[in-house]
């Protein structure tokens, strides 16, 4: 895990990492590194983080512990709640728009493709019920719900 801070050039003006993030003594070294990544890649998706950055260097339990630490210090937050993310998708007012023979059950647009999205309980949490939603609603839902946002 120590590679995180070493791969980041803190003098690069494009990273714009506040120096106080790197010098916080109340955070573990790993938490500072993860916070730096989240800060650099605004709206970093949790699944992308788990699949790309930590599969070879950190077990998921450790990653979750670090994320919990950052949330307890109010330095990051997970995106919108599942219901808030769904409400944003529904509020697009796409009724009757689009093309295709199928209709999205959330935004009511016409489409050629529907995705089976686990709702109201995610598949990770054991949910088996799905709703047919358009690819746009599916992508937007995960973009709104699964993102890690840096609050510092």
Secondary structure, DSSP 4 states (H G I P E B T S, - for coil): -THHHHHS-TT-TTT---HHHHT-TTS-HHHHHHHHHHHHSTTEEHHHIIIIISTTT--HHHHHHHHHHHHHTTSEEE-S-HHHHHHHHHTT--TT-B-SSEE-TTT--EES-EEEEE-SS-TTTT---EEEEEHHHHHHHHHHHSEEEE--
